Amino acid sequence: MMQKDSKIYVAGHRGMVGSAIIRELQRQGYTNIITRTHKDLDLCRQDQVERFFAEEKPEYVFLAAAKVGGIIANSSALADFMYDNMILEMNVIHSAWKNGCKKLEFLGSSCIYPRLAPQPMKESCLLTSELEQTNEAYALAKISGLKYCEYLNRQYGTDYISVMPTNLYGPNDNYHPEHSHVVPALIRRFHEAKEQGLQEVTCWGDGSPLREFLYVDDLANLCVFLMNNYSGNETVNAGTGKELTIKDLTELVAKVVGYQGKILWDTSRPNGTPRKLLDVSKSRALGWSYSTELEEGLRLSYEDFLNNPMRAER
């Protein structure tokens, strides 16, 4: 287990997940947390990563850094998403191993699972059929990262684990109009519609896909829990075990934001995977469960959006 003064490196500390892990570590009293900005350490540069690990020798690593985005970003920049994510994760994991890191935790995504996987999706369904094409490049990169952790464990006896979160939302999210995920995109869209007095808002698809959402601070709590309580080659799903349609989500976000206009649907736009619910029995069996219900999490997310207007410019 990590000691309160263990040297802990959080890669991607400025992102939504990384910043939540920092908050959780500080809340639990960990005092020796190290970070680097992209300006100081480009994780896609092998020489820089190797030098950082050789100099700092972190004992524990949370690998939350990634190039992320929604459907538009993923489908329009396939090569970039695959290259950047594979390069940075391989650099970090390999350098951690070379420099004697005690334990590393790799953060992935539920998109690693097959498009039509049996629902809810168990960790064991990985690589059993084809992926969703709109984010295939990102998924393949994440699969490579978790498999590299597994192979290091098998070949060299390391203690590297991986966590696969469902759809995340919360403080420090990305609200870019084209590159954001569904929750921050809806928060921004309904907020701007309310501010501009628009009578209607058009959303993508037909609203039928089913999705699961986890508040990011709950994920951070699980990440620290797993670092201290789990070892194994198989990944661990991170979710709530609950799902709702995108239509219901959209109406709930509109309610939280206070938008009272009409919601229309552009069925010429893609829906993405029809259903994506994680089987969270493994994390429950380990003794963990989420604590933030969706409406409360959306309220906290909207407050964060209002209190940090520059985030909407990303």
Rosetta blueprint (number, residue, H / E / L):
1 M L
2 M L
3 Q L
4 K L
5 D L
6 S L
7 K L
8 I E
9 Y E
10 V E
11 A E
12 G L
13 H L
14 R L
15 G L
16 M H
17 V H
18 G H
19 S H
20 A H
21 I H
22 I H
23 R H
24 E H
25 L H
26 Q H
27 R H
28 Q L
29 G L
30 Y L
31 T L
32 N L
33 I E
34 I E
35 T L
36 R L
37 T L
38 H L
39 K L
40 D L
41 L L
42 D L
43 L L
44 C L
45 R L
46 Q H
47 D H
48 Q H
49 V H
50 E H
51 R H
52 F H
53 F H
54 A H
55 E H
56 E H
57 K L
58 P L
59 E L
60 Y E
61 V E
62 F E
63 L E
64 A L
65 A L
66 A L
67 K L
68 V L
69 G L
70 G L
71 I H
72 I H
73 A H
74 N H
75 S H
76 S H
77 A L
78 L H
79 A H
80 D H
81 F H
82 M H
83 Y H
84 D H
85 N H
86 M H
87 I H
88 L H
89 E H
90 M H
91 N H
92 V H
93 I H
94 H H
95 S H
96 A H
97 W H
98 K H
99 N L
100 G L
101 C L
102 K L
103 K E
104 L E
105 E E
106 F E
107 L E
108 G L
109 S L
110 S H
111 C H
112 I H
113 Y L
114 P L
115 R L
116 L L
117 A L
118 P L
119 Q L
120 P L
121 M E
122 K L
123 E H
124 S H
125 C H
126 L L
127 L L
128 T L
129 S L
130 E L
131 L L
132 E L
133 Q H
134 T H
135 N H
136 E H
137 A H
138 Y H
139 A H
140 L H
141 A H
142 K H
143 I H
144 S H
145 G H
146 L H
147 K H
148 Y H
149 C H
150 E H
151 Y H
152 L H
153 N H
154 R H
155 Q H
156 Y H
157 G L
158 T L
159 D L
160 Y E
161 I E
162 S E
163 V E
164 M E
165 P E
166 T L
167 N E
168 L E
169 Y E
170 G L
171 P L
172 N L
173 D L
174 N L
175 Y L
176 H L
177 P L
178 E L
179 H L
180 S L
181 H L
182 V H
183 V H
184 P H
185 A H
186 L H
187 I H
188 R H
189 R H
190 F H
191 H H
192 E H
193 A H
194 K H
195 E H
196 Q H
197 G L
198 L L
199 Q L
200 E E
201 V E
202 T E
203 C E
204 W E
205 G L
206 D L
207 G L
208 S L
209 P L
210 L E
211 R E
212 E L
213 F E
214 L E
215 Y E
216 V H
217 D H
218 D H
219 L H
220 A H
221 N H
222 L H
223 C H
224 V H
225 F H
226 L H
227 M H
228 N H
229 N H
230 Y L
231 S L
232 G L
233 N L
234 E L
235 T L
236 V E
237 N E
238 A E
239 G L
240 T L
241 G L
242 K L
243 E L
244 L E
245 T E
246 I H
247 K H
248 D H
249 L H
250 T H
251 E H
252 L H
253 V H
254 A H
255 K H
256 V H
257 V H
258 G L
259 Y L
260 Q L
261 G L
262 K E
263 I E
264 L E
265 W E
266 D E
267 T L
268 S L
269 R L
270 P L
271 N L
272 G L
273 T L
274 P L
275 R E
276 K E
277 L L
278 L E
279 D L
280 V L
281 S H
282 K H
283 S H
284 R H
285 A H
286 L H
287 G L
288 W L
289 S L
290 Y L
291 S L
292 T L
293 E L
294 L H
295 E H
296 E H
297 G H
298 L H
299 R H
300 L H
301 S H
302 Y H
303 E H
304 D H
305 F H
306 L H
307 N H
308 N L
309 P H
310 M H
311 R H
312 A H
313 E H
314 R L
